[in-house]
């Protein structure tokens, strides 16, 4: 068996074992407290042999881990939460055939899984007195920025998902949504696009960056937090975009560099030209990869 076929076999086995473990309640149980094979078999009404084989398969794939005392626990929190995404895989054929999203219902599941990953990146962003979080999914990065620095005032897009939280006076709302918000020129030290550009096609992503760039003060930073083409897991991420968006794509680092470098104000004389060069240098220095586990490199400007 070739390495590629062996990899496919292992992936299928892992998926089957994971689905069985969730449906039998094994994952929920060890999410609450570590347990042995025998305890899980008794509690969940399964055979000892079956539980042992399923957990060994998941451990071999790095999803669960066996402790020194013989009990099992998830390798990462929230392992059971991925299970609602599995039915999507049955819709891939329809999406490939039609080019249209297959299902929308589980979008919140993916959003929740990625919130923590995006918020973690905030520790690498520069300090800012004024920041704009251009997200439409509850603004986890904006919340992390505010928590990191109580003196940072954070603007959020005025969309329903961002209104669900009772924000402190440290936050304000920018009228409009992703496609029509018009921030004041020179208002922000930091503009963050967390997990936004992959929801858009290249033209729309470039236009979004072009519209937001003038909101930066001289020397400010526009941070794109997203999966980059060519990074580990990018192809799988793009498959999920086929299932849940009409034009979403994983964009190439070279495209981001081009969009960022060209996003400054048009030259209107020596002063404006100098301002544009200063801003362009700031813009291209911060394009990050997502998610955790992917090589976190800053593409060269």
Secondary structure, 3 states (H helix, E strand, C coil): CCHHHHHHHHHHHHHHHHHHHHHCCHHHHHHHCCECHHHHHHHHCCCHHHHHHHHHHHHHCCCEEECCCCCEEECCCCHHHHHHHHHHHHHHHHHHHHCCCCCCCCHHHHHHHHHHHHHHHHHHCCCCCEEEECCCCCCHHHHHHHHHCCCCEEEEECCHHHHCCCCCCCEEEECCCCCCCCCCCCCEEEEEEECCHHHCCHHHHHHHHHHHHCCEEEEEEEEEECCCCCCCCHHHHHHHHHHHCCCCCCCCHHHHHHHHHCCCCCCCCHHHHHHHHHHHHHHCCCEECCCCCCCCCCCCC
